[in-house]
Amino acid sequence: MSLPPETCIARNPDLVAAPVGDELVMLSVELGKYYALNEGAAAVWQGIEQPVTVEQLCAALQERFDVSPEECRQDVSRYLEELDAKGLVHIVPPGAVTR
């Protein structure tokens, strides 16, 4: 499934992240787990420093990487869904009220 472009993504604020060599390492104190992100995954994580829509995130990633809009949306959607399943991000569907 692909997330609609207007879906808003926000980081879980309880995570700590730091660069280590060529990777970005994230730690979830709450879950007691750490995650190592490669360059592409780290770019997604950096792109959601503030809440952003999938469309905005993909536009920023397309400026940085040689990727088609379609491929970017598919890959980013899949990755964000994985992050959501692990509790690392919050996905706010289009039209949902957040307060």
N, C-alpha and C positions, 0 to 999 in steps of 0.2 A: 504494500500500500504506500502511496506517496502522499505526504502531507500537503494540504492546500498552501499556496504561496502566502496567504494572509495569516497563516498560523503563527502565533507568537511563541518564542522560545526564551526561557529564562534559566540561568544557572541555579543550581542548588547552592545557596550562599554558605552552607556548612562545609564546603570543600576547600582545601588548601592546595595550591598548585605552585610549582617551581620548575624552572628549566634545569635539566641535568644532561649535560652533553648535548646530543642532537635531539633529545626528546623532552617532552614536558611531562612531569610526574605529578599526579593528583593524588591526594590523600583524603579519604572519607573517615574522619575520626569516629563518626557515628556508627558506620558500618565496619570499621576496623579493616578497611581494604585500601590498597593503592592501585593506581592505574598508570601505565606508561603510554603516552600518546606519540605517534610518529608525526612527521611534519604536517601532513594533511589533517589529521585529527586535532593536532594542536592549533592549526589555523581556524578550525571550526570553533574550538573552545575559546580562543582569543576573540573570535567574531561575535560571541554571545556574552561578552563581558557585561554588556547592558542588554536588557530584553530587546529582542529584534524579531522581525518576521523572517520566515524562510526565504521569501523573495529578496529582502534586504541582505541577508546573509549570503545567499547565492550570488548576488550581484557583486559583493565585495570579494568573494572567493574567485569569481571569474576574472576579476582584474588581476589577481595574484597568480592564478594557475591557468594553464592552457586546457580548458575544459568547456564542452558545449553546455548551453543552458539546460538542456534536457538531462544530460548525464550528471550535471551538478545537482539538479533537483532530486534525482533518483538516489544518488549516493548520499547526499546530505540528509534527505528524509530517512533513509534506512539507518544511518548512523545516529541521528537524533532519536529515533525510536528505540535504538539499543540503549542510548544514554538514559532515556526516560524509564525504560524497563529496570535499569539499575538504580534509579532514584537520583541520578546525577544532574538532571535537568527537569524543568517543568514545561509541559506542552500545553498551551492555552489555545483551544480550537477557535476558529473564526466565529465571531458573534458571542462568545462566552463573556460573561460579566466577571471582571476581576476587581475585587475591593477588599 
